[in-house]
Amino acid sequence: MIGGASTTLVFGFSAIGSSLTICLEMSGTVLKLTVAGASKQLWFFFTRQDAASAAGAAETADIAKQRPIDPQTLICAYRSTPQVFEYCLIGNTKSTAGSCPWIWHRKFAAEARDAVFTTTRAIDRGTEYILPMETGASPPARDQSSPGSYGQLTNGQAMHVLICGGGVIGASIAYFLSRRGIRATVFERTGVACAASGKSGGFLALDWCDGTPLAALARRSFALHARLAEVDADWGYRRLTTYGGFGGRRSRLGGAYNLDWLSADARVTRQLGSTETTAQVHPARFSEAMMRAAQARGAALRIGRISDVVRRADGAVAGIVVDGETVAGDAVVVAMGPWSILAAAWLPLPAVFGLKGHSLVFGTGASVPAQALFCEYREANGAVEAPELFPRPDGTTYVCAISSESPLPVDPAAVAPDPGAIERLEAICRELSPALASAKILARQACFRPITPDGLPLIGRVPGVEGAYLATGHSVWSMLNAPATGEAMAELIADGTARTVDLAPFDPARLPSLDPARRHSRAGG
Ligand SMILES: Cc1cc2nc3c(=O)[nH]c(=O)nc-3n(C[C@H](O)[C@H](O)[C@H](O)COP(=O)(O)OP(=O)(O)OC[C@H]3O[C@@H](n4cnc5c(N)ncnc54)[C@H](O)[C@@H]3O)c2cc1C
């Protein structure tokens, strides 16, 4: 706070030739600090209050990030090598989520204005968070030499695949490997489906990814969901009709459809899907069922925290470290959702981020039919949210909305809703539907979806490391795309190539791996 006013600091930067420019905005005043002369290692080190008197107003060009920052934030900028600028901000973020001490770091090529994200960590009251940073790392060369690992090793022994992460992706890979008779063990820190795989919507669509690189994966997966459900449907698989509409302020004009479980103010304007094209699963039950089915075919589940990948002298994977103990294996699959970024300290992996979402589960009984609703909702303060409502066959209705960029706790068990988010979501639900307003709330929760810099999942071999694989970054479509991902990964690991789906668009080698120098924490942990 400066002069008692709530202050937002926006900072952007540009690096041209030997000068570094950082843009700061405080209470509407934009300051531009330009530091010229590349010879000095450490250029400046100051608090935000120092910065307020250090330079004059300037244009806001190159502003890239927005964070409310404590006045005592330390800003440190330096040139680490002749080619690389770095700067670091150390302070307290004040957000709706409270105050969080953090270090934010950016590194980029001297002549570059663009950079890609990597990560660092922060500690707040004992909880460790992963925070975005940036690096100018360049993409690794594609490695065509790795022959991959095969279901049968060259010495004739059966291979053992170590799967890191017991979400829907890890469980599905274990299931499809086990169907091929390949030994798989899933290592999970907290519990199967403890994260987004247990708290997501579980909505499935046949053709909503058409026209994108995800189309074939989604179509294959939609078909697999139906086929799996024929075997054992106790994870709440059903087809449903899906609508789109509006709610909240200015929604009061009539809609084309009348869903009688919605309030009169809700306007349903479109049918987005039919029972031919949209379906649902209960996400936790589906993930757990995949894991159980894998176990029934010989796969194993072990609860423990993975902290490293062990490599042979030739660089190939030899195992993982779980709770301090080395477990030997012939292939390692990283499928830790947003926590896959932790594995970038162990293997050359691209960045993966977590985007938080909030959800409620209502006990609605039989009052809500099999009608999903995607809604645009304008809150009283003008904010626009996009609630998604999924009534389930078990007599519950799931509603999610309100995304936030809150930092990802290193411990999946420490994920909690942002302050105020659940109350806002409850108010939205009360307005949208009398059936929700009168129903008991069974769960108030938050979880992180894994996202990648280009929005596509990472499914395939880790470039340059024999026996290492990655399957994550499915964003809002992991429940949908888990079966086809599991099937294709099993083919890739067992046969050396995926046949049912072309994995080329999801090749991890398309994105730069994180800079090794940045993979280790700067702020503890
Ligand atoms: C609000 C919301 C709604 C969604 N709705 C839908 C939907 O309707 N349809 C859809 O298709 N998708 C949906 N998604 C997306 C989907 O649910 C997630 O993207 C998906 O669950 C991710 O699965 P995962 O297996 O990759 O990761 P996760 O479910 O995050 O699993 C990763 C696992 O790794 C474990 N782990 C982490 N660190 C370690 C460690 N060091 N050692 C061992 N284990 C570790 C964690 O405990 C966790 O169990 C939604 C997502 C959100 C956030």
The ligand as an SDF file (V2000), in Angstrom:
LIG
                    3D

 53 58  0  0  0  0  0  0  0  0999 V2000
  -12.7940  -28.1140  -12.1430 C   0  0  0  0  0  0  0  0  0  0  0  0
  -12.4000  -29.1110  -13.1920 C   0  0  0  0  0  0  0  0  0  0  0  0
  -13.3700  -29.7620  -13.9470 C   0  0  0  0  0  0  0  0  0  0  0  0
  -12.9890  -30.6820  -14.9350 C   0  0  0  0  0  0  0  0  0  0  0  0
  -13.9690  -31.2970  -15.6730 N   0  0  0  0  0  0  0  0  0  0  0  0
  -13.6060  -32.1690  -16.6450 C   0  0  0  0  0  0  0  0  0  0  0  0
  -14.6130  -32.8190  -17.4390 C   0  0  0  0  0  0  0  0  0  0  0  0
  -15.7970  -32.5840  -17.2420 O   0  0  0  0  0  0  0  0  0  0  0  0
  -14.2000  -33.6780  -18.4100 N   0  0  0  0  0  0  0  0  0  0  0  0
  -12.8850  -33.9400  -18.6480 C   0  0  0  0  0  0  0  0  0  0  0  0
  -12.5780  -34.7140  -19.5710 O   0  0  0  0  0  0  0  0  0  0  0  0
  -11.9080  -33.3580  -17.8860 N   0  0  0  0  0  0  0  0  0  0  0  0
  -12.2510  -32.4810  -16.9060 C   0  0  0  0  0  0  0  0  0  0  0  0
  -11.2870  -31.8620  -16.1530 N   0  0  0  0  0  0  0  0  0  0  0  0
   -9.8850  -32.1880  -16.3890 C   0  0  0  0  0  0  0  0  0  0  0  0
   -9.4520  -33.4310  -15.6400 C   0  0  0  0  0  0  0  0  0  0  0  0
  -10.1990  -33.7670  -14.5540 O   0  0  0  0  0  0  0  0  0  0  0  0
   -7.9950  -33.3290  -15.1870 C   0  0  0  0  0  0  0  0  0  0  0  0
   -7.2560  -32.6920  -16.1580 O   0  0  0  0  0  0  0  0  0  0  0  0
   -7.4850  -34.7340  -14.9160 C   0  0  0  0  0  0  0  0  0  0  0  0
   -8.1420  -35.2990  -13.8290 O   0  0  0  0  0  0  0  0  0  0  0  0
   -5.9960  -34.8140  -14.7750 C   0  0  0  0  0  0  0  0  0  0  0  0
   -5.6610  -36.1670  -14.5930 O   0  0  0  0  0  0  0  0  0  0  0  0
   -4.1660  -36.6130  -14.3630 P   0  0  0  0  0  0  0  0  0  0  0  0
   -4.1770  -38.0740  -14.1110 O   0  0  0  0  0  0  0  0  0  0  0  0
   -3.3340  -36.1000  -15.4980 O   0  0  0  0  0  0  0  0  0  0  0  0
   -3.6890  -35.7760  -13.0950 O   0  0  0  0  0  0  0  0  0  0  0  0
   -4.1920  -35.7560  -11.5820 P   0  0  0  0  0  0  0  0  0  0  0  0
   -5.5970  -36.1700  -11.4280 O   0  0  0  0  0  0  0  0  0  0  0  0
   -3.8060  -34.4170  -11.0630 O   0  0  0  0  0  0  0  0  0  0  0  0
   -3.2980  -36.8780  -10.9170 O   0  0  0  0  0  0  0  0  0  0  0  0
   -1.9360  -36.6880  -10.6540 C   0  0  0  0  0  0  0  0  0  0  0  0
   -1.5770  -37.5730   -9.4760 C   0  0  0  0  0  0  0  0  0  0  0  0
   -0.1630  -37.4690   -9.2310 O   0  0  0  0  0  0  0  0  0  0  0  0
    0.0140  -37.5820   -7.8340 C   0  0  0  0  0  0  0  0  0  0  0  0
    1.3060  -37.0350   -7.4430 N   0  0  0  0  0  0  0  0  0  0  0  0
    1.6950  -35.7340   -7.4090 C   0  0  0  0  0  0  0  0  0  0  0  0
    2.9520  -35.6350   -6.9640 N   0  0  0  0  0  0  0  0  0  0  0  0
    3.3870  -36.8920   -6.7150 C   0  0  0  0  0  0  0  0  0  0  0  0
    4.6170  -37.4410   -6.2490 C   0  0  0  0  0  0  0  0  0  0  0  0
    5.6760  -36.6740   -5.9680 N   0  0  0  0  0  0  0  0  0  0  0  0
    4.7040  -38.7960   -6.0990 N   0  0  0  0  0  0  0  0  0  0  0  0
    3.6460  -39.6020   -6.3930 C   0  0  0  0  0  0  0  0  0  0  0  0
    2.4670  -39.1260   -6.8560 N   0  0  0  0  0  0  0  0  0  0  0  0
    2.3390  -37.7890   -7.0160 C   0  0  0  0  0  0  0  0  0  0  0  0
   -1.1470  -36.7760   -7.2500 C   0  0  0  0  0  0  0  0  0  0  0  0
   -1.3940  -37.1550   -5.9050 O   0  0  0  0  0  0  0  0  0  0  0  0
   -2.2830  -37.1320   -8.2010 C   0  0  0  0  0  0  0  0  0  0  0  0
   -3.0810  -38.1880   -7.7200 O   0  0  0  0  0  0  0  0  0  0  0  0
  -11.6310  -30.9510  -15.1670 C   0  0  0  0  0  0  0  0  0  0  0  0
  -10.6540  -30.3090  -14.3900 C   0  0  0  0  0  0  0  0  0  0  0  0
  -11.0200  -29.3980  -13.4230 C   0  0  0  0  0  0  0  0  0  0  0  0
   -9.9530  -28.7240  -12.6220 C   0  0  0  0  0  0  0  0  0  0  0  0
  1  2  1  0
  2  3  1  0
  2 52  2  0
  3  4  2  0
  4  5  1  0
  4 50  1  0
  5  6  2  0
  6  7  1  0
  6 13  1  0
  7  8  2  0
  7  9  1  0
  9 10  1  0
 10 11  2  0
 10 12  1  0
 12 13  2  0
 13 14  1  0
 14 15  1  0
 14 50  1  0
 15 16  1  0
 16 17  1  0
 16 18  1  0
 18 19  1  0
 18 20  1  0
 20 21  1  0
 20 22  1  0
 22 23  1  0
 23 24  1  0
 24 25  2  0
 24 26  1  0
 24 27  1  0
 27 28  1  0
 28 29  2  0
 28 30  1  0
 28 31  1  0
 31 32  1  0
 32 33  1  0
 33 34  1  0
 33 48  1  0
 34 35  1  0
 35 36  1  0
 35 46  1  0
 36 37  1  0
 36 45  1  0
 37 38  2  0
 38 39  1  0
 39 40  1  0
 39 45  2  0
 40 41  1  0
 40 42  2  0
 42 43  1  0
 43 44  2  0
 44 45  1  0
 46 47  1  0
 46 48  1  0
 48 49  1  0
 50 51  2  0
 51 52  1  0
 52 53  1  0
M  END
$$$$
